[in-house]
Amino acid sequence: MSEMKKIKRVSSILFGMVSVVLLHFIVRNVMDTVQMVNVPPPLGFEITWNVPVALSQIVPMLIMAVSLAMSLLLLHAIRKEESPFHLANVKRLKVIAALLIVTEPLGFIAERIFNRYNAIVIGANELGEILLVVHTRLNGGAITTGLIIYCIALVFQYGIALQTQVDETL
């Protein structure tokens, strides 16, 4: 089997896998939203929506959905085109990289804001002071992955520039 056929077959398999993940992601988030809206609050409590809570839920969902959609477009382009070295694919890789780089700091900020306005009370000490637990840190995994993907996009862009130079000299 030729190398191109292998690449197209693998990209088709990945396309199917990413499609299933995106479909599952959409269905799960829609079901969670419907369930949150339809469940009445416990007695003595009321549900209040505020900007930090909404942003901490909506922004990561949008980032994930756009990243998965861009991945699908990239895999589709690889499946259908002779060469993946097109500026459109470079732009898709850069968008995915940027979204990954932004995801972790946004989550960090959203969690800090969420914890400030909607603190979780776990108890009080003997002086009556409320104790809180806040687990927020940047481990850099998404940022590192985003930077690596951005580097790959630059390699693609460099390859396109070299190919253009070769085509012009012939």
N, C-alpha and C positions, 0 to 999 in steps of 0.2 A: 504494500500500500504506500502510495506516495506521501511525502511529508505534508503537503497541502491538504490531502484528504484527512489525515490524522488531526491536523489542526482544526479543520472545519467540523470534524466529528466531536472533538473535545469541546469546541465552542458551542456546538448544539446541545451537548449534555449539560454544560454549565448554564446555557440559556434556560433549559428546562428547570434546573435546580434553582436558579435565581428567580425564575417566574413563580415557582412553588413558594419560595421564601417570601416574595413580595405579596403574593395572594394570601398566604397565611398571616403575614404582618397586617395587611389591610383588614382582613376578616376579624382577627383578634382584637385590633384596636377599635373597630366599629362595635364589636360585641361588648368590649369593656366599657365603651362610652354609653351604649344603650343600657347596660346593666347599672352603671353609676347613676344615670338619670332616673331609672325606674325603681331603684331601691329607696324606700323611705328612710329618713334618718332615724336613729334610735330615739326613744322618748327622752325629752329634755334637751335634745340637741337640734341644731339647725345647720343645714348645709350652706356655707357661704363660699362664693367664688370670688377670688381676687386675682389680680394680675400675676403675681409671682407663681401662684398655684397653676394657673392656666398656662403660663409660659413654660413652666417646668414640665408640663405634660405635652404641650403642642409642638414646641420647637424640636425636641429630639425626634418626635414622630415624623415631622416634615423632613428633617435632615436625613433620616433613615430611608424614607420613601423616595426622596430625590436621588440619593446615592444608589439605591437598588434600580431605579428607573434608568439612570445613566449607565449602570453596569449592563443592563439589558440592551440599551442602544449600542454600546461598545461591542458586546458579543454578537449582536445582530449584524453590525458592520463587518466584523471579522468573518462571520459565516457567509455573507453575501458578496463581499468584495475580494478581488484578487490580492490586494495588499492592504494590511491594516495601517500603513503609513500615510495617513491623511490628516490634514489639520483638524477636521471635525473630531477625529478620535483623540488627538492631542488635547483639544478643548474639553472633551468628556473626561479624560483622565485628570486634567487640572481641576475640573469642578469636583470630582470625587475626592481628590487630594485636599482641596480647600475645605470641603465639608467635613472630612475627617479631622483636619487640623483644628477646626472651629468647634467641633463637637465636645471635646473634653473641657476646654475652658468655659464654654457656655453651660455645661452641666455643673461645673464647679460653682459658677456664679449663681445659677438658678438654685442650687441646693443651699448656698449661703443665704440667699434672700428668703427662700422658703423656710429655712430654719429660724431666721430672725423673726418672721411674722407669724409663723405657724409652728412654734416650738413644741416638741413632744415632751410632756411632763412625765418623768419616770419616778418621781418621788421627791421627798424633801428631807433635809437633814434636821437635827435637833433644834436648830435655830429657826426653822421654818423657811429656809431658803430653798427655792425650787432648783432641782438638779436637772440638767439637760445633757443629752448625748448627741454630739454632732460628729458625724464621720464624713469628712470632706478632705480629699487630697487629690492632687494631680499625679497620676503615675506615669503619664506620658506615652502610653501604648498607642492610643489613637493618633496622637500628634506625630509619633515616630512613623507609624504606618502611612499617614498622609504625606509626610516628607519623602518617604521612599517612593510612593506612587508619583509624587511630583517630579522626582528625579527621573523616573521611568518615562514620564511625559516629555521631559527635556531631551532624553535620549531619542525618543520618537521624533521630536521636532528637529533635532540635529540630523537624524537620518533622512528626513524629508528634505532638509536644506542641501545635504550632500547629493541626494538623488536628483534634485533640481539642477545643481551645478553640473552633474554628469550628463543629464539630458541636454543641457544648453551647449555643452562642449561638443556633443556629437552632432 
